[in-house]
Amino acid sequence: MFKRALAAAALVAAAFTATPAHAQATLDAVRARGQLVCGIHTGVAGFAQPDSRGEWQGMDVDLCRGLAVAIFNDATRVRFVPLSSATRFTALGSGEIDVLFRTSTQTMLRDTTLGLRHAVTYFYDGHGFIIRSNLGVRQVRELNGATICLIQGTTNEQVTADYFRSINVPFRPVLFERLDQVVPALIAGRCDAFGTDASQLAGVRSTMQTPAQWTILPERFSKEPYGAYVRRGDDNWLDIVRWYTYAVIEAEEQGVTQANAEQQRATSTNPNTRRLLGVTPELGESLRLDRNWIFNIVRSIGNYGEIYERHMGERTPVALPRGPNNLWTNGGLIYALPLR
């Protein structure tokens, strides 16, 4: 497993090394192409999943659309590239995509060996397990000798192996490339449990025919901070993706929403709000973007809280409480650095 991770890292690093022309030119390339190319998940409720019309929906999808608005003031000027866990970083390193918004955890080795950069954390998660409720299992340690579904190329592989090794309990891993392969196997009984991040477990359960028959065990075994990834060597593009994400969070902190952005821009006397919404131009100019970039983003996709509630909130099938993904002022970990 560790050898596979090193091999994948070597492939991505080689791809990056072989294509230095991608560095220092991403924004110009996107503008010349007239379209942002955004890497997303192959399909998980809440983050990225096609709707009944075949249109991608989800939190990561909206963050891709918002970045297109920041550049073009047009949420439709984005092409989505669904990527498996095993291929996502290679696709970014080789220049197949411009940015990766795909439930991707920041780790030290990913940040230092792949030729990539984690821009900023926008979602906090942790590894967990889902089982059939009728198994009567209350703790993961009770899965002695169990068959556990895992997705290849994720941190969840190592987290699961490390935990069971630490308690000296055997298990049998069954590896899959994509989430859509795991769910049928789980339903068919090929696996006793499925181990992945809790938000994705909630998404999986929401798609089950009878969600009540499935239990997400309460224990968490890892820290999984999700963030957008970009290639190394393009500081302007890293700044754009980083501060774009902070801007969406800052809009929620300041109470700027889709519904009131225009009024706030016209009437607010708060210097931070006026700066955020482009009444004064310095934020956009510092990134080579339009002065109204954040105003346009919020009018198009909303602030962080609106995006979360639309795809993850209690009124959705996923119904995932915000918990650590609440604003810091509400006891969560979501925090925007000062936009000034």
Residue, then its C-alpha position, 0 to 999 in steps of 0.5 A: m500500500f505504501k509502495r503504491a502511494l510512493a509510485a503514484a507520487a513519483l508519477v505525478a512528480a514526473a508529470f509535473t517535471a516534464t511539463p514546466a510550461h504549465a507554471q506561471a501561466t494558468l490564469d492566462a491559459v484559462r482566459a485564452r481558452g475561455q473556460l476553466v477546467c476543474g477536476i471533481h469527484t466521479g460521483v458522491a452526494g453533496f460534493a459532486q453528482p449528476d442530477s436527473r438532467g445529467e448536470w453536475q451538482g454539489m459543493d465542489v461543483d459550485l466552488c468550481r463554478g464560483l471560480a469561473v465567475a471570478i475569472f469570467n463573470d460567467a458560471t457556465r464557463v467551466r468544464f468538469v473532469p470527473l477523476s478517480s482517487a488514483t488519477r486526480f493528482t496525475a491529471l492536475g500535475s500533467g495539466e489536464i485540469d487547472v484546479l482540483f476541487r475533489t474531496s482531497t485531504q492535505t497531507m505532508l507528503r502530498d504537499t511536499t512530493l507531488g509538485l502540487r500545492h494545497a490552496v486552503t482548507y474549505f471542509y473538515d472531515g474524518h475517517g469513519f465506517i458504515i455498516r448494516s444496522n442489523l449487524g449489531v456492531r457498536q464499535v469498529r473494534e468489533l469488526n474482527g475479521a470483517t471484510i471492509c470496502l476501501i477506495q484505492g489511492t486514498t488516505n482511507e486505505q492507510v488509516t484503516a490498516d493503521y487502526f486495525r494493526s494498532i488494536n491487533v484485529p485482523f480484517r480483509p480489505v476489498l479495494f475499488e477504484r471508484l465510489d460507484q463500484v463500492v456501493p453495489a458491493l456493499i449492498a450485495g454483501r461483498c463487504d461488511a463495512f465501508g471505510t471512508d470520510a464521514s461526509q462521503l458516508a453520509g452521501v452514500r447513505s442518502t442514496m441507499q433505497t432504505p437509509a435507515q438500514w445503514t449506520i455510520l459508526p460514531e468513531r473518527f480515526s483521522k483528520e481529513p482537511y479538504g482543500a483545492y489543489v493547484r500545480r506548484g510554480d504559479d504563485n498568481w494562480l495559487d493566490i487566486v484559488r486561495w483568496y477566492t475560497y477565503a472570500v466565499i467564507e468571508a462573505e458568510e462572516q459578513g452576512v453577505t448573501q445572494a439575496n442582499a449582495e447588491q443592497q450591501r454593495a450600495t448601502s454598506t458603510n463597513p470598510n471591510t464589506r465595501r472592500l469585499l464587494g469591490v466598492t474599492p478595487e484593490l482586492g481584485e486588482s491584486l489578483r489580476l481580476d475584476r474589482n467586482w469579482i467577489f460581488n459577482i461570485v456571491r450573486s452567482i453561487g452564494n456565500y459558504g454557508e449557502i453553498y453548504e446548506r444547498h448541498m449538505g444541509e439538514r433539508t438535503p438527503v445528505a443532512l450532515p450537521r455543519g459541526p467543524n464546518n461551521l464558522w469559527t464564530n459559531g464554534g466551528l473551524i471555518y475561518a477566513l484570513p483578513l481580506r485587506 
